Amino acid sequence: MNKAEFVTELAKHFDGNKAQAARMLDTVLDEIMTQTAQHGHVGIARFGVFEVLERPERVVRNPRTGERKKVPPVDVPRFRPGSAFNDLVDSTTR
């Protein structure tokens, strides 16, 4: 499912108003990204947790040349699904 299809499904809860559904979705996603970046953690009960993890400095190798170089540490986003999300996925995939 892509974003347009998701908005179409979401619009069913907004009396078919796709514009309102799209604005709501964009607002929620923007706020999750902003708060996660600023505070490092956003938890939504039963759904999951968005958090920032630090990937430490490491040495990588260019497979073509064999050259090795250091990559600086970087913060990366991570999502951990909640128990209700895990249970729903597990029950629908069997």
N, C-alpha and C positions, 0 to 999 in steps of 0.2 A: 504494500500500500504506500503510495506516495503522498505528499502533502495535499495536493488537490483532492485526492480521493478521501483523505482523512477529513478535510474541511467539509466535503459533501456529507459524510456521515455525521460529523459534529453539528452541521446545520439542522439536522433533524430535531435537535434539542433547542434550537433557536427559531422555531416555526419556519424552517426552510430558508432563513436569512444567511446566505453564504458569506456576505460581507462582514456581518457581525461575528460569525463563527471564526472567520479568518483573523479578524482583529483580536479576538479573545485568545486564539491559539498563539499568535505572534507575541502578544503581551505576556502570556504565561512563559513561553520559551525564552523570551528576552530577559524576563525577571529571574528565571532559574539560572541562566548563564551569568548574568550580572552578579547576583548574590553569591553564586559559587565562586566566581573569580575574586570577589571582594572578601568573603568570609571563609572560603575554603570548604564549606559544608552546607548543603540544603537537604533536609530530610522531609519526605512526604510519607506520612503514616500509611502502611499497607502497600504503597507503591514502590518506594525505594529511596536511596540516598545518592545524591550527586556530591562528589568531593574532589579535592585537588590533591594529587600525590606528586612528590618530588622524585623525579628520575635522576639518580646520582650521576656524577661525571663518569664517563666510561671511555674505553679505547675501542675504536671501530677500525675495520680493515676494508679497503677498497678491493673488491674481488677481482677486478680487472688488472690493477697494477700491484696489488699486494701492499700498498702504502698504508701505514697505520697512522691514525691521528686521534687526538683527544676530542671528545664532544662534551661541551659544558653541561652542567646540571640544568634540567628544565622541569617546569611544573606542567603536569598533564591532567586533564579531567578524567574522572572515572565514575561509572554508575554501578551501584550494587542494588539489584532488585530486592524488594521487600518480600516477606513470606507470602502474602496474598498473591502477589504477582507471580512468584515462583510456583505456587500451588495451581494457579489458573493455567499457566503454560504447561505444567506437568500433566494436568488432567485433560487438556485439549490435544495433546500430542500422542496420546495412547489410543 
